[in-house]
Amino acid sequence: MPTGGKLSGKLSSCSTRRTVLKTTAVAGSLSAFGSIPAAAEEGNIIWEFGVGDLVVSSPTVVNETLYVGSNGSDIYAIDASTGEKEWVFETDGFVNSSPAVVDDTVYIGSNDGNVYAVNRDTGEEQWQFDTGDDIRSAPTLADGTIFIGNGDSQDPVDTSVYAISASTGEQEWRVEVDDRVSSAPIVDNETVFVHSTGDTLYALDSETGTTEWTKKTGGGRSSPTIANDTVFVGGSSNVYAFDKSTGDEQWVFEADADFITSSPTVGNNTVFIGITSKNKLSAIDVDSGDEVWDFPIEEPINSSPTFVAGTIFVGSEGGYVYSVDADTGTEQWRVSVDDEVGSSPVVVDGVLYIGSIKRDPYGGAVYAIDAGLSGSSEGSRVNLGTLGHHDVWADNQSASGSDESSGDGPNGLSEYENADGNVGTDGLLRAIGDWRNGDADTELLLNVIAAWRGS
């Protein structure tokens, strides 16, 4: 039975630098809704936390703590400001899965076949659920239910999508699919979208697991994302757009790839995705499917990009993290981190967090890097809680299944209010991100700004 670690040395307050970044983010957002560069040198490594094993898992950062898995069978909680370990939780298998953090709990899968629920403050186990096969898939949560896939072993005995009670760890339903599920599910309007490594994108009813529609993609590990009522996903050779309600094909971007493992994110009406075997990052028009630009990289891209303040960040097998202008595809900077990067980045308050792989000598690390801007990830991938996330997604979920909004709908003012009924800084930044992505209109954004000023 795995045992939890101990909480050690967590700081009770934010660092001065992070407080300044958060303040400048608000100022920048109110000035042409842009960003103000941070004072520190862009691409500068702030801290490095060595774990002694590969880090393929993508970090999640909630309330100043970073959570991530490693191939050393461990789940780590790390102070996001200092890089100091808070606790470590041991499993019996590689942890390639990325954590979902909701309320007081970290949810994550392991190659020992179990989904774990771990107290996010103490690292103590709350429950575990055995799926019977390796798990690479990252969990997602909606209405008090955890959704996750399994079957990542070479000869899987079980390839299924599971719905598990977030509070008790009991199975609610299970659906067998055509092949392994290495991708992360996403949930939208009571539908679970999940991609198998066989060749199928599934839309499943979140209450029953009943199949609503399926579409062939050629397969792959790419996780789907949703924007503008459309599901986007990378297949084995192409990038696809499907109507989220009907599954009707909207467009196909013919990438002519051998395989795509990177997952897309949408921002500024553009789909950004790494075309893995073609060694390039592509920007695709969200409506037409036409390529806007491509950014060639010397090595494959397994990492999934993140979008923030007009900038794309992504890692490569060459061991670099890249900053690329989202409008032009022009490189802004790059920084070297070990040998390979398969982890996907998340940016919080101007700091980029990512894991790395080192094969000789064997090891890996988690890095905090100055992103050279203010703000946090605002593309669809992170805001939907796919392959790592931050407070925006976590704040909109509840492990009990209760709706935390005040009933104004997903784009109502209440979506951006805190527990006291006021619009704080976090709410303002979420509204700006939604406005940039086309999920909030200008009138709503102005109302949020007015409410923030009056809070």
C-alpha positions as CSV (number, residue, x, y, z in Angstrom):
1,M,0.0,0.0,0.0
2,P,1.5,3.4,-1.0
3,T,2.1,5.8,1.8
4,G,1.8,9.5,1.9
5,G,4.7,11.9,2.6
6,K,4.9,14.8,5.1
7,L,4.3,18.5,4.5
8,S,7.6,20.3,4.9
9,G,8.5,23.9,4.7
10,K,5.6,25.4,2.7
11,L,5.7,29.2,2.7
12,S,2.7,30.9,4.0
13,S,2.9,33.9,1.7
14,C,3.7,34.6,-1.9
15,S,7.1,35.9,-2.9
16,T,7.5,39.6,-3.6
17,R,8.3,38.9,-7.3
18,R,5.1,36.8,-7.8
19,T,3.0,39.5,-6.2
20,V,4.5,42.2,-8.5
21,L,3.9,39.9,-11.5
22,K,0.2,39.6,-10.5
23,T,-0.1,43.3,-10.1
24,T,1.5,44.1,-13.4
25,A,-0.8,41.5,-15.1
26,V,-3.8,43.5,-14.1
27,A,-2.3,46.7,-15.2
28,G,-1.3,45.2,-18.5
29,S,-4.8,43.6,-19.0
30,L,-6.5,47.0,-18.6
31,S,-4.1,48.6,-21.0
32,A,-5.1,47.3,-24.5
33,F,-5.6,43.9,-22.8
34,G,-1.9,43.1,-23.4
35,S,0.9,42.2,-21.2
36,I,3.8,43.9,-19.5
37,P,7.2,42.1,-19.7
38,A,8.6,41.0,-16.4
39,A,11.7,42.6,-15.0
40,A,13.7,39.4,-15.0
41,E,15.4,38.1,-18.1
42,E,13.1,36.1,-20.3
43,G,13.9,32.4,-20.5
44,N,15.9,32.6,-17.3
45,I,15.6,29.5,-15.1
46,I,14.3,30.5,-11.7
47,W,14.7,27.1,-10.0
48,E,15.3,23.5,-10.9
49,F,14.0,20.5,-8.8
50,G,15.7,17.3,-9.7
51,V,13.7,14.1,-9.1
52,G,16.3,11.6,-10.2
53,D,13.9,10.1,-12.9
54,L,12.1,11.0,-16.1
55,V,9.3,13.6,-15.8
56,V,6.8,13.1,-18.6
57,S,3.9,14.2,-16.5
58,S,2.7,17.8,-17.0
59,P,2.7,20.1,-14.0
60,T,-0.4,21.4,-12.3
61,V,-0.1,24.6,-10.2
62,V,-2.8,25.5,-7.7
63,N,-2.5,27.9,-4.8
64,E,1.2,28.3,-5.1
65,T,1.9,24.6,-5.1
66,L,3.1,22.5,-8.1
67,Y,2.0,18.9,-8.5
68,V,3.6,16.4,-10.9
69,G,4.4,12.7,-11.4
70,S,7.7,11.0,-12.2
71,N,8.9,7.7,-13.6
72,G,10.4,7.0,-10.2
73,S,6.8,6.0,-9.3
74,D,6.4,9.2,-7.2
75,I,3.9,12.1,-7.1
76,Y,5.5,15.4,-5.9
77,A,4.2,18.5,-4.3
78,I,6.6,21.4,-4.8
79,D,6.5,25.0,-3.6
80,A,6.0,26.9,-6.8
81,S,7.9,30.0,-5.6
82,T,11.0,28.3,-4.2
83,G,11.2,24.9,-5.7
84,E,11.3,23.2,-2.3
85,K,9.6,19.8,-1.8
86,E,6.5,19.8,0.3
87,W,5.7,16.1,0.2
88,V,6.1,13.0,-2.0
89,F,3.7,10.1,-2.4
90,E,4.9,6.7,-3.6
91,T,3.0,4.5,-6.1
92,D,4.1,1.1,-7.5
93,G,4.5,2.2,-11.2
94,F,5.6,5.0,-13.5
95,V,3.6,8.2,-13.1
96,N,3.3,9.5,-16.6
97,S,-0.2,10.8,-15.9
98,S,-0.7,14.5,-15.2
99,P,-2.6,15.5,-12.0
100,A,-6.0,17.1,-11.6
101,V,-6.4,19.2,-8.4
102,V,-9.8,20.0,-7.1
103,D,-10.8,21.2,-3.6
104,D,-8.4,19.4,-1.2
105,T,-7.5,16.5,-3.5
106,V,-4.9,15.6,-6.1
107,Y,-6.2,13.0,-8.6
108,I,-3.7,11.1,-10.8
109,G,-3.1,7.7,-12.5
110,S,-0.1,5.4,-12.3
111,N,1.3,2.6,-14.4
112,D,0.5,0.3,-11.4
113,G,-3.1,0.5,-12.8
114,N,-4.5,2.6,-10.0
115,V,-6.1,6.0,-9.9
116,Y,-5.1,7.8,-6.7
117,A,-6.8,10.5,-4.7
118,V,-4.3,12.2,-2.4
119,N,-4.8,15.0,0.1
120,R,-3.1,18.0,-1.6
121,D,-1.8,19.5,1.7
122,T,-0.5,16.4,3.5
123,G,0.2,13.9,0.7
124,E,-1.9,11.2,2.5
125,E,-4.0,8.8,0.4
126,Q,-7.7,9.2,0.5
127,W,-8.6,6.3,-1.9
128,Q,-7.3,4.3,-4.8
129,F,-9.2,2.6,-7.6
130,D,-7.7,-0.3,-9.6
131,T,-8.5,-0.3,-13.3
132,G,-6.5,-3.4,-14.1
133,D,-4.1,-2.0,-16.6
134,D,-1.4,0.7,-16.9
135,I,-2.5,4.4,-16.9
136,R,-0.9,7.2,-18.8
137,S,-4.2,9.1,-19.3
138,A,-4.6,12.2,-17.2
139,P,-7.9,12.4,-15.2
140,T,-10.5,15.1,-15.5
141,L,-13.4,15.9,-13.2
142,A,-16.9,17.2,-13.8
143,D,-20.0,17.2,-11.5
144,G,-18.2,15.1,-8.8
145,T,-17.0,12.4,-11.2
146,I,-13.4,11.5,-12.3
147,F,-13.0,10.4,-15.9
148,I,-9.9,8.6,-17.1
149,G,-8.7,6.0,-19.6
150,N,-6.3,3.0,-19.2
151,G,-4.6,0.3,-21.2
152,D,-1.1,1.9,-21.7
153,S,0.8,-1.4,-21.4
154,Q,2.4,-3.1,-24.4
155,D,-0.2,-6.0,-24.3
156,P,-3.2,-4.4,-22.6
157,V,-5.8,-6.6,-20.9
158,D,-8.2,-3.7,-20.4
159,T,-8.8,-0.7,-22.7
160,S,-11.6,1.3,-21.2
161,V,-12.8,4.7,-20.1
162,Y,-13.9,4.9,-16.4
163,A,-16.2,7.1,-14.5
164,I,-15.2,7.1,-10.8
165,S,-16.8,9.0,-7.9
166,A,-14.4,11.8,-6.9
167,S,-15.5,11.6,-3.2
168,T,-15.6,7.8,-2.6
169,G,-13.4,6.2,-5.4
170,E,-16.3,3.9,-6.4
171,Q,-16.9,3.0,-10.1
172,E,-19.9,4.7,-11.7
173,W,-19.5,3.2,-15.1
174,R,-17.0,1.7,-17.5
175,V,-16.9,1.6,-21.3
176,E,-14.6,-0.6,-23.3
177,V,-13.0,1.1,-26.3
178,D,-11.2,-0.1,-29.4
179,D,-7.6,0.4,-28.1
180,R,-5.4,1.9,-25.4
181,V,-6.4,5.3,-24.0
182,S,-3.2,7.4,-23.4
183,S,-4.9,10.7,-24.0
184,A,-6.8,12.8,-21.4
185,P,-10.6,13.0,-21.6
186,I,-12.3,16.4,-21.5
187,V,-15.9,17.1,-20.5
188,D,-18.3,19.6,-22.0
189,N,-22.0,19.9,-21.5
190,E,-22.5,16.4,-20.0
191,T,-20.4,14.8,-22.8
192,V,-17.0,13.1,-22.3
193,F,-14.6,13.3,-25.3
194,V,-11.8,10.8,-25.4
195,H,-9.3,9.7,-28.0
196,S,-8.0,6.1,-28.3
197,T,-4.6,5.1,-29.7
198,G,-6.5,2.9,-32.1
199,D,-8.2,5.3,-34.5
200,T,-11.3,6.7,-32.8
201,L,-12.5,9.8,-31.1
202,Y,-15.4,9.0,-28.7
203,A,-18.2,11.2,-27.5
204,L,-19.8,9.6,-24.4
205,D,-22.7,10.6,-22.2
206,S,-21.1,11.6,-18.9
207,E,-24.0,10.1,-16.8
208,T,-24.2,6.7,-18.4
209,G,-21.2,6.2,-20.7
210,T,-23.5,5.7,-23.7
211,T,-21.8,6.4,-27.0
212,E,-23.2,9.6,-28.6
213,W,-20.9,9.5,-31.7
214,T,-17.5,8.3,-32.9
215,K,-15.1,9.5,-35.5
216,K,-12.1,7.9,-37.1
217,T,-8.8,9.8,-36.8
218,G,-6.1,7.3,-37.4
219,G,-5.4,7.2,-33.6
220,G,-2.7,8.6,-31.5
221,R,-2.0,10.0,-28.0
222,S,-3.2,13.5,-28.8
223,S,-5.9,14.7,-26.3
224,P,-8.9,16.6,-27.7
225,T,-9.7,20.2,-26.9
226,I,-12.9,22.3,-27.4
227,A,-13.5,25.9,-28.5
228,N,-16.3,27.5,-30.5
229,D,-18.5,24.4,-30.2
230,T,-15.9,22.4,-32.0
231,V,-13.7,19.5,-30.9
232,F,-10.1,19.6,-32.2
233,V,-7.7,16.7,-32.0
234,G,-4.5,15.4,-33.7
235,G,-4.8,12.0,-35.4
236,S,-2.0,9.8,-36.7
237,S,-1.4,12.0,-39.8
238,N,-3.8,15.0,-39.7
239,V,-5.5,17.5,-37.4
240,Y,-9.3,17.3,-37.2
241,A,-12.2,19.6,-36.3
242,F,-15.6,18.0,-35.5
243,D,-18.9,19.6,-34.4
244,K,-19.0,18.8,-30.7
245,S,-22.8,18.0,-30.8
246,T,-23.1,15.9,-33.9
247,G,-19.5,14.7,-34.7
248,D,-19.8,16.2,-38.2
249,E,-16.4,16.9,-39.7
250,Q,-15.7,20.7,-40.0
251,W,-12.3,20.4,-41.6
252,V,-9.1,18.4,-41.9
253,F,-5.7,19.9,-41.8
254,E,-3.5,17.4,-43.8
255,A,-0.3,17.5,-41.9
256,D,1.2,14.5,-43.8
257,A,2.7,13.3,-40.5
258,D,3.6,9.8,-39.4
259,F,2.2,10.4,-36.0
260,I,1.0,13.3,-33.7
261,T,1.3,13.0,-30.0
262,S,1.0,16.7,-29.1
263,S,-2.4,17.9,-28.0
264,P,-3.9,21.1,-29.4
265,T,-4.7,24.4,-27.6
266,V,-6.9,27.2,-29.0
267,G,-6.4,30.9,-28.4
268,N,-7.0,34.0,-30.6
269,N,-9.2,31.9,-32.9
270,T,-6.2,29.7,-33.8
271,V,-5.4,26.1,-33.1
272,F,-1.8,25.5,-32.0
273,I,-0.3,22.0,-32.1
274,G,3.0,20.2,-32.5
275,I,3.2,18.1,-35.6
276,T,5.3,15.5,-33.9
277,S,7.0,13.6,-36.7
278,K,7.4,16.7,-38.9
279,N,9.3,18.5,-36.2
280,K,7.3,21.7,-36.3
281,L,4.7,23.7,-34.4
282,S,1.7,24.6,-36.5
283,A,-0.8,27.5,-36.2
284,I,-4.2,26.6,-37.9
285,D,-7.1,28.9,-38.5
286,V,-9.9,27.7,-36.2
287,D,-12.6,28.3,-38.8
288,S,-11.0,27.2,-42.1
289,G,-8.4,24.7,-41.1
290,D,-5.8,26.6,-43.2
291,E,-2.3,26.8,-41.8
292,V,-1.5,30.3,-40.7
293,W,2.2,29.6,-40.0
294,D,4.6,26.9,-39.0
295,F,7.7,27.0,-36.8
296,P,10.3,24.3,-37.6
297,I,12.2,22.7,-34.8
298,E,15.1,20.3,-35.1
299,E,13.6,17.6,-33.0
300,P,10.1,16.0,-32.6
301,I,7.4,17.8,-30.5
302,N,5.6,15.5,-28.0
303,S,4.9,18.4,-25.7
304,S,1.6,20.2,-26.0
305,P,1.7,24.0,-26.4
306,T,0.2,26.5,-24.1
307,F,-1.0,30.0,-25.0
308,V,-0.7,33.1,-22.9
309,A,-0.7,36.9,-23.8
310,G,-0.1,36.4,-27.5
311,T,2.7,33.9,-27.0
312,I,3.0,30.1,-27.5
313,F,5.3,28.0,-25.3
314,V,6.2,24.4,-26.1
315,G,9.0,21.9,-25.4
316,S,10.9,19.5,-27.8
317,E,12.8,16.3,-27.8
318,G,15.9,18.4,-28.4
319,G,15.6,19.5,-24.8
320,Y,14.5,23.1,-25.5
321,V,11.6,25.1,-24.3
322,Y,10.6,27.6,-27.0
323,S,8.7,31.0,-26.8
324,V,7.1,31.8,-30.1
325,D,5.0,34.8,-31.2
326,A,1.4,33.5,-31.6
327,D,0.7,35.9,-34.5
328,T,3.8,35.4,-36.6
329,G,5.4,32.2,-35.6
330,T,8.6,34.0,-34.8
331,E,10.9,32.6,-32.1
332,Q,11.3,35.0,-29.2
333,W,13.6,32.9,-27.1
334,R,14.6,29.3,-26.2
335,V,16.1,27.7,-23.1
336,S,17.8,24.3,-22.7
337,V,16.5,21.9,-20.1
338,D,18.3,18.5,-20.0
339,D,18.0,16.1,-23.0
340,E,14.3,15.9,-23.9
341,V,10.9,17.5,-23.1
342,G,7.8,15.4,-23.3
343,S,6.0,17.3,-20.5
344,S,3.6,20.1,-21.4
345,P,4.1,23.6,-20.0
346,V,1.8,25.7,-17.8
347,V,2.3,29.4,-17.1
348,V,1.2,31.0,-13.9
349,D,1.8,34.7,-13.0
350,G,4.5,35.0,-15.7
351,V,6.4,31.8,-14.6
352,L,6.5,28.7,-16.9
353,Y,6.6,25.3,-15.3
354,I,7.6,22.1,-17.1
355,G,9.2,18.7,-16.6
356,S,12.2,17.2,-18.5
357,I,13.8,13.9,-19.4
358,K,17.6,13.1,-19.0
359,R,18.8,9.8,-20.4
360,D,22.5,10.0,-19.9
361,P,23.1,10.3,-17.0
362,Y,19.6,9.1,-16.3
363,G,17.3,11.5,-14.5
364,G,15.0,14.4,-14.9
365,A,13.8,17.6,-13.3
366,V,11.0,20.1,-12.9
367,Y,11.8,23.7,-14.0
368,A,10.4,27.1,-13.2
369,I,11.4,29.6,-16.0
370,D,10.7,33.3,-16.3
371,A,8.3,33.5,-19.3
372,G,9.2,37.1,-20.1
373,L,5.6,38.3,-19.7
374,S,2.8,38.7,-17.2
375,G,-0.3,36.5,-17.0
376,S,-1.2,32.8,-16.9
377,S,-2.0,30.2,-19.5
378,E,-5.3,31.0,-21.1
379,G,-5.6,28.7,-24.1
380,S,-8.3,26.0,-24.2
381,R,-6.0,23.1,-23.1
382,V,-5.1,24.4,-19.7
383,N,-8.5,26.1,-19.1
384,L,-10.2,22.7,-19.7
385,G,-7.8,21.0,-17.3
386,T,-6.0,18.9,-19.9
387,L,-2.5,17.7,-19.2
388,G,-1.9,20.1,-16.3
389,H,-3.8,23.1,-15.3
390,H,-3.9,26.0,-12.9
391,D,-6.4,27.7,-10.5
392,V,-8.8,28.8,-13.2
393,W,-10.0,25.2,-14.0
394,A,-9.7,24.1,-10.4
395,D,-11.8,27.0,-9.1
396,N,-14.6,26.0,-11.5
397,Q,-14.8,22.4,-10.3
398,S,-16.1,20.7,-7.2
399,A,-15.5,17.2,-6.0
400,S,-18.9,17.1,-4.4
401,G,-20.6,17.7,-7.8
402,S,-22.3,21.0,-6.7
403,D,-22.4,23.9,-9.1
404,E,-20.2,26.7,-7.7
405,S,-21.5,29.4,-9.9
406,S,-24.4,31.7,-9.0
407,G,-26.6,30.6,-11.9
408,D,-25.8,33.2,-14.5
409,G,-24.5,30.6,-17.0
410,P,-21.0,29.9,-18.1
411,N,-20.4,33.4,-19.4
412,G,-22.4,35.2,-16.7
413,L,-20.8,37.7,-14.3
414,S,-21.0,35.2,-11.4
415,E,-18.5,32.9,-13.2
416,Y,-15.8,35.5,-12.3
417,E,-16.9,36.2,-8.7
418,N,-15.1,34.8,-5.7
419,A,-16.7,33.2,-2.6
420,D,-17.5,36.7,-1.3
421,G,-19.5,37.6,-4.4
422,N,-16.8,40.0,-5.6
423,V,-14.8,40.1,-8.8
424,G,-11.1,39.8,-7.7
425,T,-7.9,39.8,-9.7
426,D,-8.2,36.1,-10.6
427,G,-11.7,36.7,-11.9
428,L,-10.7,39.6,-14.0
429,L,-7.8,37.7,-15.6
430,R,-10.2,34.8,-16.4
431,A,-12.6,37.1,-18.1
432,I,-9.8,38.6,-20.2
433,G,-8.7,35.1,-21.2
434,D,-12.3,34.2,-22.1
435,W,-12.6,37.4,-24.1
436,R,-9.4,36.7,-26.1
437,N,-10.6,33.1,-26.8
438,G,-14.0,34.3,-28.0
439,D,-15.8,32.8,-25.0
440,A,-16.9,36.2,-23.6
441,D,-18.2,39.2,-25.5
442,T,-16.9,42.8,-25.0
443,E,-19.9,43.9,-23.0
444,L,-19.4,41.1,-20.5
445,L,-15.7,42.0,-20.2
446,L,-16.5,45.6,-19.5
447,N,-19.0,44.6,-16.9
448,V,-16.4,42.4,-15.2
449,I,-13.8,45.3,-15.3
450,A,-16.4,47.6,-13.7
451,A,-17.2,45.0,-11.0
452,W,-13.5,44.5,-10.3
453,R,-13.0,48.3,-9.9
454,G,-15.9,48.4,-7.5
455,S,-14.7,45.4,-5.4
